[in-house]
């Protein structure tokens, strides 16, 4: 009871802080638009903005709204299921993750390898699942994934773990943290990574950075399966970025860019599938052009799975609004690559992929075919 109460208090305080920050941003946007309308010719020395006191009172009101939200959360039923709270926290982290960290907000999710227990001493293999944007480790709690985990335990004497992380941070940051986490974890002789969407990019980032640093754990990774990962970028983020760029063409719409630019660093990285800091550092936030690609790890067997909403054997299979087929298969990025297997499933949505039996049946087949002695 006390622990749940403390968690509610922590989450409520974090939400209140975020409401206040977002309210301040909205107020600043309104103030900027008002100023642009009142002073359309941008005359110097002329301040047409209403008295600062007015907007100060609005900001004060948002602080009070945040406080009310905090109190309402604290007064909620302490026996409620915590899963819903985690899902909301994961979504907010995905959208505003870097803001939460910048504010030292207690609502920010720390990177955690779950369940929190000592590794199995006699395990031969460690299988780690990495979730996608705005999600958490609970997404793997479905019959198809659970059946695969049970198969891995029996077939490879595997220990199963799940990574939970703040998906709003740069993929390169999460990759570095994941690499550091594995570097300080007792590991068996073999590691298999399974990442959905952004999770596959985080795994690739960790592998590359760990290899560059000379981490010993990377030599234990034999397989990486990426389920619907946007290796060439996500279509929706690209469209959103172009729409945001259009807002900057007039002084009246330009202030609205302020709100769109609040979206997380993790979401921005999905524009072109950036996995390293060198790809985004020193570049404009709304840069419409991709930068250099990151080579695949030549020592790890990799499986890229794409889902298409098209009917079987369609001449031009379509992905959904989240990830296109060619991006998930990295057809242009890695036209020819050793140790890379590609698989396309028809009539399979991006989110449904992690709950489909045929997804894990293909992973099992791939593991058996690419593992010596099986």
C-alpha positions as CSV (number, residue, x, y, z in Angstrom):
1,X,0.0,0.0,0.0
2,X,2.7,2.5,1.0
3,X,4.8,1.6,-2.1
4,X,1.9,2.2,-4.4
5,X,1.2,5.5,-2.7
6,X,4.8,6.6,-3.2
7,X,4.7,5.6,-6.9
8,X,1.5,7.5,-7.3
9,X,3.1,10.6,-5.7
10,X,6.1,10.3,-7.9
11,X,4.1,9.9,-11.1
12,X,1.7,12.7,-10.1
13,X,4.6,15.1,-9.4
14,X,6.2,14.3,-12.7
15,X,3.0,14.8,-14.6
16,X,2.3,18.1,-12.9
17,X,5.8,19.3,-13.9
18,X,5.2,18.3,-17.5
19,X,1.8,20.0,-17.6
20,X,3.4,23.2,-16.3
21,X,6.2,23.0,-18.9
22,X,3.8,22.3,-21.8
23,X,1.4,25.1,-20.6
24,X,4.3,27.6,-20.6
25,X,5.2,26.5,-24.2
26,X,1.6,27.0,-25.4
27,X,1.4,30.4,-23.7
28,X,4.7,31.5,-25.4
29,X,3.3,30.4,-28.8
30,X,0.1,32.4,-28.3
31,X,2.2,35.4,-27.2
32,X,4.5,35.1,-30.2
33,X,1.5,34.8,-32.6
34,X,-0.2,37.8,-31.0
35,X,3.0,39.8,-31.4
36,X,3.4,38.8,-35.1
37,X,-0.2,39.9,-35.8
38,X,0.1,43.1,-33.9
39,X,3.4,44.0,-35.5
40,X,3.3,42.5,-39.1
41,X,6.2,44.6,-40.4
42,X,8.5,43.7,-37.5
43,X,9.3,47.3,-36.7
44,X,12.2,47.6,-34.4
45,X,11.6,49.4,-31.1
46,X,7.8,48.7,-31.3
47,X,6.5,46.2,-28.8
48,X,2.9,45.3,-29.6
49,X,2.7,42.4,-27.3
50,X,0.1,42.8,-24.5
51,X,1.4,43.5,-21.0
52,X,3.6,40.6,-19.7
53,X,1.3,40.4,-16.7
54,X,-1.5,38.9,-18.8
55,X,0.7,36.0,-19.9
56,X,2.2,35.7,-16.5
57,X,-1.2,35.0,-15.1
58,X,-1.9,32.4,-17.8
59,X,1.3,30.6,-16.9
60,X,0.4,30.7,-13.3
61,X,-3.0,29.1,-14.2
62,X,-1.2,26.2,-15.9
63,X,0.9,25.7,-12.8
64,X,-2.3,25.4,-10.8
65,X,-3.8,22.9,-13.4
66,X,-0.7,20.8,-12.9
67,X,-1.1,20.9,-9.1
68,X,-4.8,19.8,-9.5
69,X,-3.7,16.9,-11.7
70,X,-1.2,15.9,-9.1
71,X,-3.8,15.9,-6.3
72,X,-6.3,14.0,-8.4
73,X,-3.8,11.3,-9.0
74,X,-2.9,11.1,-5.4
75,X,-6.6,10.7,-4.4
76,X,-7.1,7.9,-7.0
77,X,-7.8,4.3,-5.9
78,X,-4.5,3.0,-4.5
79,X,-5.5,-0.6,-5.4
80,X,-5.8,0.2,-9.2
81,X,-3.9,-1.9,-11.7
82,X,-0.4,-0.4,-12.2
83,X,-0.2,-1.5,-15.9
84,X,-2.3,1.4,-17.1
85,X,-0.1,3.8,-15.3
86,X,3.0,2.3,-16.9
87,X,1.4,2.5,-20.3
88,X,0.7,6.2,-19.9
89,X,4.2,6.8,-18.6
90,X,5.7,5.0,-21.6
91,X,3.7,7.0,-24.0
92,X,4.6,10.3,-22.4
93,X,8.2,9.3,-22.3
94,X,8.1,8.4,-26.0
95,X,6.7,11.9,-26.9
96,X,8.5,14.1,-24.4
97,X,11.3,11.8,-23.1
98,X,14.2,14.2,-23.4
99,X,12.2,17.0,-21.7
100,X,11.6,14.8,-18.7
101,X,15.3,14.1,-18.4
102,X,16.3,17.7,-18.9
103,X,14.0,18.7,-16.1
104,X,15.2,15.8,-13.9
105,X,11.6,14.8,-13.9
106,X,10.8,11.7,-11.8
107,X,8.3,10.5,-14.4
108,X,11.2,9.7,-16.8
109,X,11.7,5.9,-17.2
110,X,15.1,4.6,-16.2
111,X,16.7,1.9,-18.4
112,X,16.1,-1.4,-16.7
113,X,16.7,-5.1,-17.5
114,X,13.7,-7.1,-16.3
115,X,12.9,-9.1,-14.3
116,X,15.3,-7.7,-11.7
117,X,16.8,-11.0,-10.5
118,X,20.2,-12.6,-10.6
119,X,21.0,-14.3,-13.9
120,X,20.4,-18.0,-14.1
121,X,23.7,-19.6,-13.3
122,X,23.3,-22.6,-15.6
123,X,21.8,-20.8,-18.6
124,X,23.6,-21.2,-21.9
125,X,21.8,-18.3,-23.7
126,X,20.4,-15.0,-22.8
127,X,17.4,-13.7,-25.0
128,X,16.7,-10.0,-24.6
129,X,13.5,-8.4,-26.0
130,X,13.6,-4.6,-26.7
131,X,10.2,-2.8,-27.2
132,X,9.5,0.1,-29.6
133,X,8.5,3.7,-29.3
134,X,6.0,4.7,-26.6
135,X,5.8,1.1,-25.4
136,X,7.2,-1.0,-22.6
137,X,8.2,-4.6,-21.8
138,X,4.5,-5.5,-21.2
139,X,4.0,-5.6,-25.0
140,X,5.9,-9.0,-25.0
141,X,3.3,-10.5,-22.7
142,X,1.2,-12.2,-25.3
143,X,0.6,-15.9,-26.2
144,X,2.9,-15.9,-29.3
145,X,5.8,-14.3,-27.6
146,X,5.4,-16.4,-24.5
147,X,5.4,-19.5,-26.6
148,X,8.6,-18.5,-28.3
149,X,10.2,-17.8,-24.9
150,X,9.2,-21.2,-23.6
151,X,10.7,-22.7,-26.8
152,X,14.0,-20.8,-26.3
153,X,14.2,-22.0,-22.7
154,X,13.8,-25.6,-23.8
155,X,15.8,-25.4,-27.0
156,X,18.7,-23.2,-26.0
157,X,18.5,-23.4,-22.1
158,X,17.8,-19.7,-22.3
159,X,17.3,-17.0,-19.7
160,X,14.7,-14.5,-20.9
161,X,14.9,-10.8,-20.1
162,X,13.1,-7.6,-21.2
163,X,14.6,-4.1,-21.6
164,X,12.5,-1.2,-20.5
165,X,13.8,2.3,-21.5
166,X,12.8,5.9,-22.2
167,X,12.0,5.8,-25.9
168,X,12.0,9.6,-26.1
169,X,15.8,9.8,-25.8
170,X,18.1,9.7,-28.8
171,X,18.5,6.1,-30.1
172,X,22.2,6.6,-29.8
173,X,21.9,7.5,-26.1
174,X,19.8,4.4,-25.4
175,X,22.2,2.3,-27.4
176,X,25.1,3.6,-25.3
177,X,23.2,2.9,-22.1
178,X,22.2,-0.5,-23.2
179,X,25.8,-1.4,-24.1
180,X,27.0,-0.1,-20.7
181,X,24.3,-2.1,-19.0
182,X,25.4,-5.3,-20.7
183,X,29.0,-4.5,-19.9
184,X,28.2,-4.7,-16.2
185,X,25.9,-7.7,-16.3
186,X,26.9,-11.3,-15.7
187,X,26.2,-13.0,-19.1
188,X,26.1,-16.5,-20.4
189,X,28.2,-17.6,-23.4
190,X,25.6,-16.6,-26.0
191,X,23.2,-13.6,-26.5
192,X,20.2,-13.3,-28.8
193,X,18.5,-9.9,-29.3
194,X,15.0,-9.4,-30.5
195,X,13.9,-5.8,-31.1
196,X,10.5,-4.4,-32.3
197,X,10.6,-1.2,-34.3
198,X,12.8,1.3,-32.4
199,X,14.0,-1.6,-30.2
200,X,15.8,-3.1,-33.2
201,X,17.6,0.2,-33.9
202,X,18.6,0.5,-30.2
203,X,20.1,-3.0,-30.4
204,X,22.0,-2.1,-33.5
205,X,23.3,1.1,-31.9
206,X,24.4,-0.8,-28.8
207,X,26.2,-3.4,-30.9
208,X,28.1,-0.8,-32.9
209,X,29.1,1.3,-30.0
210,X,30.0,-1.7,-27.9
211,X,32.2,-3.0,-30.7
212,X,33.9,0.4,-31.1
213,X,34.6,0.4,-27.4
214,X,35.9,-3.1,-27.4
215,X,33.2,-4.4,-25.0
216,X,33.5,-8.2,-24.5
217,X,29.7,-8.7,-24.4
218,X,29.4,-8.0,-28.2
219,X,31.4,-11.2,-29.0
220,X,28.7,-13.2,-27.3
221,X,25.9,-11.8,-29.5
222,X,25.2,-14.3,-32.2
223,X,21.8,-13.2,-33.5
224,X,19.7,-10.0,-33.8
225,X,16.1,-10.1,-35.1
226,X,14.6,-6.7,-36.0
227,X,10.8,-6.8,-36.2
228,X,9.5,-3.9,-38.3
229,X,12.5,-1.6,-37.5
230,X,12.7,1.6,-39.6
231,X,16.3,1.2,-40.8
232,X,15.7,3.8,-43.5
233,X,13.4,5.9,-41.5
234,X,9.7,6.2,-40.6
235,X,7.3,7.7,-43.1
236,X,5.1,9.4,-40.5
237,X,8.0,11.3,-38.9
238,X,9.2,12.4,-42.3
239,X,5.8,13.8,-43.2
240,X,5.5,15.5,-39.7
241,X,8.9,17.1,-40.2
242,X,7.9,18.5,-43.6
243,X,4.7,19.9,-42.2
244,X,6.6,21.5,-39.4
245,X,9.0,23.1,-41.9
246,X,6.1,24.6,-43.8
247,X,5.0,26.4,-40.6
248,X,8.2,28.4,-40.7
249,X,7.3,30.1,-44.0
250,X,5.2,32.8,-42.4
251,X,5.6,34.9,-39.2
252,X,2.0,34.0,-38.2
253,X,2.5,30.2,-38.3
254,X,6.2,30.2,-37.3
255,X,5.5,30.2,-33.5
256,X,3.6,26.9,-33.9
257,X,6.9,25.3,-34.8
258,X,7.7,25.7,-31.1
259,X,5.1,23.1,-30.1
260,X,6.0,20.7,-32.9
261,X,9.7,20.9,-31.9
262,X,8.8,19.6,-28.4
263,X,8.5,16.1,-29.8
264,X,11.2,13.8,-28.5
265,X,14.7,13.2,-29.8
266,X,13.8,9.5,-30.2
267,X,11.0,10.4,-32.6
268,X,13.3,12.7,-34.6
269,X,15.8,9.9,-34.9
270,X,13.2,7.7,-36.6
271,X,13.0,10.2,-39.5
272,X,16.0,8.4,-41.1
273,X,16.7,5.6,-38.6
274,X,19.6,7.3,-36.9
275,X,21.5,5.0,-34.5
276,X,24.6,7.0,-33.8
277,X,25.3,10.5,-32.4
278,X,27.5,11.4,-35.4
279,X,24.4,11.1,-37.6
280,X,22.4,13.9,-35.9
281,X,25.0,16.0,-34.0
282,X,25.6,19.4,-35.5
283,X,22.7,19.1,-37.9
284,X,19.5,21.2,-38.0
285,X,16.6,19.7,-36.0
286,X,14.4,19.7,-39.1
287,X,17.1,18.5,-41.6
288,X,15.2,16.9,-44.5
289,X,18.2,15.0,-45.8
290,X,19.6,11.7,-44.4
291,X,23.3,11.4,-43.5
292,X,25.8,8.5,-43.8
293,X,24.7,5.0,-43.1
294,X,26.0,2.8,-40.3
295,X,27.4,-0.6,-41.4
296,X,25.8,-3.8,-40.1
297,X,27.8,-5.8,-37.6
298,X,29.6,-8.4,-39.7
299,X,29.9,-10.9,-36.9
300,X,26.2,-11.2,-36.0
301,X,23.5,-13.0,-37.9
302,X,20.6,-10.6,-38.5
303,X,17.0,-11.0,-39.5
304,X,14.9,-8.1,-40.8
305,X,11.2,-8.7,-40.8
306,X,8.7,-6.4,-42.6
307,X,5.0,-6.4,-42.4
308,X,2.7,-5.4,-45.3
309,X,-1.0,-4.6,-45.3
310,X,-1.2,-5.8,-48.9
311,X,-2.6,-9.2,-50.0
312,X,-0.2,-12.0,-50.6
313,X,2.2,-11.7,-53.6
314,X,1.1,-8.1,-54.3
315,X,3.4,-6.6,-56.9
316,X,4.1,-3.5,-54.7
317,X,3.5,-4.5,-51.1
318,X,2.6,-1.6,-48.8
319,X,3.6,-1.1,-45.3
320,X,1.4,1.1,-43.0
321,X,1.8,4.7,-42.0
322,X,4.5,3.7,-39.5
323,X,7.1,1.8,-41.4
324,X,7.3,1.0,-45.1
325,X,8.4,-2.4,-46.4
326,X,11.6,-1.2,-48.0
327,X,12.6,0.6,-44.7
328,X,12.0,-2.5,-42.5
329,X,14.0,-4.6,-45.0
330,X,16.7,-2.0,-45.5
331,X,16.6,-2.7,-49.2
332,X,18.3,0.5,-50.3
333,X,20.5,0.9,-47.3
334,X,22.0,-2.6,-47.4
335,X,21.3,-3.9,-50.9
336,X,23.9,-6.6,-50.5
337,X,24.9,-7.7,-47.0
338,X,26.4,-10.9,-45.6
339,X,24.7,-12.4,-42.5
340,X,21.4,-10.6,-43.3
341,X,18.2,-12.5,-43.9
342,X,15.0,-10.6,-45.0
343,X,11.4,-11.8,-44.5
344,X,8.2,-10.1,-45.7
345,X,4.8,-11.0,-44.2
346,X,1.6,-10.0,-46.0
347,X,-1.5,-8.8,-44.2
348,X,0.4,-8.0,-41.1
349,X,0.4,-4.7,-39.4
350,X,3.3,-3.0,-37.7
351,X,1.9,-3.3,-34.2
352,X,0.3,-6.7,-34.7
353,X,3.7,-8.2,-35.6
354,X,4.7,-8.8,-32.0
355,X,1.6,-10.8,-31.4
356,X,1.6,-13.0,-34.5
357,X,2.6,-16.7,-34.2
358,X,4.1,-16.7,-37.7
359,X,6.6,-14.0,-36.6
360,X,8.1,-16.2,-33.9
361,X,7.9,-19.3,-36.1
362,X,10.1,-17.6,-38.6
363,X,12.5,-16.5,-35.9
364,X,12.7,-20.1,-34.6
365,X,13.4,-21.4,-38.1
366,X,16.1,-18.7,-38.7
367,X,17.8,-19.5,-35.4
368,X,17.9,-23.2,-36.2
369,X,19.2,-22.7,-39.7
370,X,21.9,-20.2,-38.7
371,X,23.1,-21.9,-35.6
372,X,25.8,-24.5,-35.9
373,X,25.0,-27.9,-34.5
374,X,21.2,-27.5,-34.4
